[in-house]
Amino acid sequence: MAETTAELAQYETDGNIATIRFNRPDKMNAFSDEMVIALQELLRCADIDDDIHAIILTGNGRCYTSGADVRQRQLRTAEEFKRLGGPQAPNANAGELLTKSINWKPIISAAHGYVLGLGIGILLQSDLIVCEEGTKIQVTEIPRGLDGAKYWGMLHWRGAGAFANEVTLTGRMFTAEEALAHNLIDRVAPKGQHLEVAKDLARQVNKNPPLSIRGAVRTRRWYMDQFIREVITMNAPYKYHLTEDFKEAARAFVEKRPPAPFKGR
């Protein structure tokens, strides 16, 4: 049975703040096509609600998100990849969740546990970022044989410099504390306090005139989006999702084994 929007993501309000929770805790909030579509609906609800001035994204269960749903998105057949143009359905592009806004309300990510792969994109697109202490972050696209340049671009755009180069090329995990030290996030919250710290940040933002805030948000996201689109365009011709290395890495992940030696093809 297909999961419904209410099952995939939860929506609640607290004054002028809307909180959207990723809700696939049994899958570590892995993003399926259906979950992306559910989030599109809820983000639009918050975006067009005149009473909402700030939006918080967070995850239920053990983590913010473990990234893309490998079983759905990365084990498709070559024919499916070619038909869809990539691992995701055409109407389920997670990279556009925050850039299809109408009213450009500020979005704050409140992360904990793990932020992996696709999740880094959503985290770094957010206008403000709070991570619980000890949160682990990783550009999983590199060890998975996919295009990690997009996330390098986001890390670089936020000012991470040489740190962006290191964590992208090595594919290693890094912590919330490292992210704060390299200007990638805004706050490190004590254990269990990431959502409350994010709400406090939202209340501070909401003390200002909403239209002035939205002008700054729109400008920031426009320049970020332009830069990231250039990075994506550079790598689009390579179609990493059709390579032998990607197929082996995805199978190894699902089968919980080390991948065979990669071949560069």
Buried (B, 14 or more C-beta within 10 A) or exposed (E): EEBEBEBBBBBEEEEBBBBBBBBBEEBBBBBBBBBBBBBBEBBEBBBEBEEBBBBBBBBBBEBBBBBBBBBBBBBBEEEEBEEBEBBBBEEBBBBEBBBEBEBBBBBBBBBBBBBBBBBBBBBBBBBBBBBBBEBBBBBBBBBBBBBBBBBBBBBBBBEBEEBBEBBBEEBEBBBBBBBBBBEBBBBBBEEEBBBEBBBBBBBEBBEEEBEEBBEEBBEBBEEBBEBBBEBBEEBEEEBBBEBEBBBBBBBBBEEEEEBEEBEEE
